[in-house]
Structure formats: C-alpha cells, structure tokens
C-alpha cells in the first residue's frame, strides 16, 4: 500500500494534489500533532448487477401450509 502523509495545516493548500494521489491508488493520511485524523482513499462503488424480473418464474414453489422453507426446483 502506498501512502502519503500531509499535515492538517497544509491540507487546504494541497487538497487537489491529495485527491490526485488518492485517484492514483495512494492512501493519503492527514495528521495533526503526529496523530492521523483522517484518511483520503479512492472511492469505489459496489458493482451493479443487472437484474431482470421474472428470471426464476415457475422455479420457486411455496408449501401450502407455509411452515417449511421454500424449495427451489433444480433444472
């Protein structure tokens, strides 16, 4: 893991550079009095899976008494 450390007093001046470093994969640590107070990392979004309604139509059977788990019909 690549890290870059910046003092809180300079963070406003170097924010643009810190964001570029985070985009490049660095973890930017912001410190105050030698203590880490924040970390700047690349934001990633969870993968979005395409879902289409009706893909399991006719494959799930619910029991009549509804007291046992649903069964999935194997193809």
C-alpha positions, 0 to 999 in steps of 0.5 A: 500500500502506498501512502502519503502523509500531509499535515492538517495545516497544509491540507487546504493548500494541497487538497487537489494534489491529495485527491490526485494521489488518492485517484492514483491508488495512494492512501493519503493520511492527514495528521495533526500533532503526529496523530492521523485524523483522517484518511483520503482513499479512492472511492469505489462503488459496489458493482451493479448487477443487472437484474431482470424480473421474472428470471426464476418464474415457475422455479420457486414453489411455496408449501401450502401450509407455509411452515417449511422453507421454500424449495427451489426446483433444480433444472 
